Each structure stands twice: as C-alpha cells, then as structure tokens.
Amino acid sequence: MAVGVGATSAKTAKCGASSPRLRADAVRNRERIIAAARETMVEFGADVPFDEIARRAGVGNATLYRHFADRLELIHHVTLSVMSRTADQAESVLAEESDAFRALRRFVHAAVEEKIGALCPLLSDGVDRDHPDLLAARDRLEAAVEALMGAARDSGQLRTDIAVGDLMVAITQLTRPLPGSSCVDFDKFVHRHLQLFLDGLQAPARSELPGCAATLEDLRRRKP
C-alpha cells in the first residue's frame, strides 16, 4: 500500500526525534530501505509504491512501515542521506587531493551520482524544510562545498565571480530527469557536459558573466 506524498501523520513529526538504539540487523534494514527509496524515487518520482521500495530493499512491507510511518518521514531521511553523502564526498576529496581544482573536479563528478536534481522535487509541500536535522545537514554541506571552492579559488585556479549556488545549479540541472522517454540514455552525457562546465570555471575567466554569483540563499528564496 502506498501513502500519498501529501499525507500527514502525527508520527512524521518524530522523524528527527531520538529513538531506541537499533540492533545491527535493523540498522542494515533501515539503510537498505533508504538506499532503495532514493533509487526508486529517482526512477519513478516521489509517488513510487512502497511495495516497490520494499522489494528493492529486500524487506517486507511490514519492516518498511516499522521503520518509517509514512512517505514524508521516508523522504525526510532520504534527503538527509543524500546531503550527508554529498558532504562526505566534498570533505574527502579536499583531504585527499593536493591539487585544489582536481579536488573540485572529483567532487562534482561524484556529486552527480547522487542525482540531486531528481531528488529536488521530493522537497514538496508537506516536507518540513526547516527541520533541525535538515538545517544541520544543509549547513554542513554548504560549508564543505565552500571550503572546496575556497581552496580552488585561493590556488588561483577557480574564477572569482562564482559562488556555491552556481556550482549546485549546474549539478542539479544536469541530474534533473528530462520529460518524455526520447532521452533514456541522457545519463551517459552527464559527465561529458560536466567536464565542459568545469573547464569554464577555471581561471583566468574567458568572459564576463551576466548577473551576480548565485549563493545557496538565492536558491532557497521562494517566489512571493
């Protein structure tokens, strides 16, 4: 049985609350459910039946509902997982690479695999965007990407007229599903076009960009 995206539940409010420590097998099941939900929601959208998520995770429906009371709670944890994994990637490449722009390249190519563009629609009405857990994950991700771009900028390899928002727009747009079915192999072009985009980020700049650098605050600002 699938629960609609707009469904509300008093239990959803508990999605960031502390809970009893899970057994190791329960933790594994929970992680598999979140991974399967991310995969299926990228493929089919937020309305994917819970039956399909459970099947991909290799668990029964009862196990899924034992961990996540409704769809909004599951979306909350999928979003947290994606932001955490993306921040992990930014922090890792910065620590591992001596060349700051190579670190930025590695991060961008790794980040698109999270399919952020496809997951953006999950943050629809009904999802608490200001939940403390989501705010903390967002701040960590922003700080990690800022540090990555700052290192590349300080090394003189990254043009100075862009900000984190510009980078996230490119990653989001290149991972957003196209309407219709005529571009089923679109994914195979993503890394090629990312490389073109990254070449355009290198200093010295070859042109003057219109407008102002985009910040994440700009991207979060909603239309009145």
C-alpha positions in Angstrom: 0.0 0.0 0.0 1.4 3.4 -1.0 0.9 6.5 1.1 0.4 9.8 -0.8 3.1 12.5 -0.6 0.7 14.9 0.8 -0.4 12.6 3.6 0.1 13.8 7.1 0.8 11.9 10.2 1.5 12.8 13.8 4.3 10.3 13.6 6.0 12.2 10.9 6.9 15.0 13.3 9.1 12.4 15.1 11.4 11.9 12.1 14.2 13.7 13.8 13.5 12.6 17.3 15.8 10.2 19.2 14.7 6.6 19.2 15.9 3.4 21.0 19.2 2.0 19.7 18.6 -0.4 16.8 20.0 -3.9 16.5 22.6 -4.3 13.8 20.2 -6.2 11.5 17.6 -3.4 12.0 20.2 -0.8 11.1 21.1 -2.7 8.0 17.4 -3.0 7.0 16.9 0.8 7.6 19.9 1.7 5.5 18.8 -0.7 2.7 15.3 0.9 2.7 16.7 4.4 2.5 19.0 3.4 -0.4 16.2 1.7 -2.2 13.9 4.6 -1.7 16.5 7.0 -3.1 17.0 4.8 -6.1 13.3 4.2 -6.9 12.3 7.9 -6.2 14.9 9.0 -8.8 13.5 6.4 -11.2 9.8 6.9 -10.7 9.2 10.0 -8.6 8.0 10.5 -5.0 4.8 8.5 -5.6 6.6 5.2 -6.2 4.6 2.5 -4.4 6.0 1.4 -1.0 5.7 -2.2 -2.4 8.4 -1.4 -4.9 10.7 0.2 -2.4 10.4 -2.8 -0.1 11.1 -5.2 -2.9 14.2 -3.3 -4.0 15.4 -3.2 -0.3 14.8 -6.9 0.1 12.5 -6.5 3.0 8.8 -7.0 3.7 6.3 -4.1 3.8 5.8 -4.6 7.5 9.6 -4.0 8.0 9.4 -0.8 5.9 6.5 0.6 7.9 8.2 -0.4 11.2 11.0 2.0 10.3 9.0 4.7 8.5 5.5 5.5 9.5 4.6 7.4 6.2 6.1 8.7 3.0 7.0 12.1 4.4 9.2 10.5 7.1 10.9 8.4 4.5 11.5 11.4 2.2 13.0 13.3 5.2 15.5 10.5 5.7 16.3 10.1 2.0 17.1 13.8 1.8 19.3 13.6 4.9 21.1 10.7 3.4 21.8 12.4 0.1 23.0 15.6 1.8 25.3 13.7 4.2 26.8 11.5 1.4 27.4 14.6 -0.7 29.1 16.4 2.2 31.2 13.3 2.8 32.4 13.5 -0.8 33.4 17.2 -0.5 35.3 16.7 2.7 37.1 13.5 1.5 38.4 14.9 -1.8 39.6 18.1 -0.1 41.6 16.0 2.4 42.9 13.6 -0.2 43.9 15.8 -3.1 46.9 18.2 -3.1 45.6 20.0 -6.2 42.5 22.0 -5.2 40.9 22.2 -8.6 41.4 18.4 -9.1 39.6 18.0 -5.8 36.8 20.2 -7.1 36.5 18.1 -10.3 36.4 14.9 -8.3 33.6 16.2 -6.1 31.5 17.4 -9.0 31.7 14.2 -10.8 30.9 12.2 -7.6 28.1 14.5 -6.6 26.1 14.0 -9.8 25.9 10.3 -9.0 23.6 11.3 -6.1 21.1 12.5 -8.7 20.4 15.7 -6.7 18.3 17.2 -9.5 15.9 14.2 -9.5 15.6 14.4 -5.7 14.8 18.1 -5.5 11.0 17.6 -6.2 10.9 15.4 -3.1 11.1 18.6 -1.0 7.5 19.4 -1.9 4.7 20.9 0.3 4.4 18.9 3.4 8.1 18.3 3.9 9.5 20.3 6.8 12.4 22.1 5.1 13.2 23.9 8.4 13.5 20.7 10.4 16.7 21.0 12.6 18.2 17.8 11.1 17.8 19.1 7.6 19.1 22.6 8.5 22.2 21.0 10.1 22.8 18.7 7.1 22.4 21.7 4.7 24.8 23.8 6.7 27.4 21.0 6.8 27.1 20.5 3.0 27.3 24.2 2.3 30.4 24.6 4.5 32.1 21.6 2.8 31.5 22.9 -0.7 32.5 26.4 0.3 35.8 25.0 1.7 36.4 23.1 -1.6 35.7 26.1 -3.8 37.6 28.4 -1.5 40.8 26.2 -1.8 40.5 26.2 -5.6 39.9 29.9 -5.6 42.9 30.6 -3.3 45.1 28.5 -5.5 44.3 30.8 -8.4 42.6 28.0 -10.5 39.0 28.9 -9.9 37.5 32.1 -11.3 36.4 34.6 -8.6 33.0 35.6 -9.9 31.1 32.4 -9.0 29.7 31.0 -5.7 28.4 27.7 -4.3 25.0 28.3 -5.8 26.4 28.4 -9.3 28.0 25.1 -8.8 24.9 23.5 -7.3 22.7 24.8 -10.2 24.9 23.1 -12.7 24.9 19.8 -10.8 21.1 20.0 -10.2 20.3 20.8 -13.8 22.5 18.1 -15.2 20.9 15.5 -13.0 17.3 16.5 -13.5 15.2 14.0 -15.4 14.1 15.1 -18.9 10.3 14.9 -19.7 9.3 12.1 -22.1 11.2 9.0 -23.0 13.2 10.1 -26.0 16.3 10.7 -23.9 16.6 7.5 -22.0 20.3 7.4 -22.4 20.8 11.0 -21.2 22.9 9.9 -18.2 25.8 8.9 -20.4 26.3 12.5 -21.5 26.3 14.0 -17.9 30.0 13.6 -17.1 31.0 14.8 -20.6 29.0 18.0 -20.1 30.2 18.4 -16.5 33.7 18.5 -17.9 32.8 21.3 -20.2 31.2 23.2 -17.3 34.3 22.7 -15.1 36.6 23.9 -17.9 34.5 27.1 -17.8 35.1 27.5 -14.1 38.9 27.7 -14.5 40.8 30.9 -14.1 41.6 33.1 -15.9 38.0 33.7 -16.9 37.4 33.9 -20.7 34.3 36.0 -20.4 32.3 38.2 -18.0 29.3 36.5 -16.5 25.9 38.4 -16.5 24.3 39.0 -13.2 25.7 38.1 -9.8 27.2 35.0 -8.3 24.5 32.7 -7.0 24.5 31.8 -3.4 22.6 28.9 -1.8 20.4 31.5 -0.1 19.4 32.8 -3.5 18.4 29.2 -4.5 16.4 28.7 -1.3 14.5 32.0 -1.7 10.9 31.3 -2.9 8.8 33.4 -5.2 6.4 35.7 -3.3 
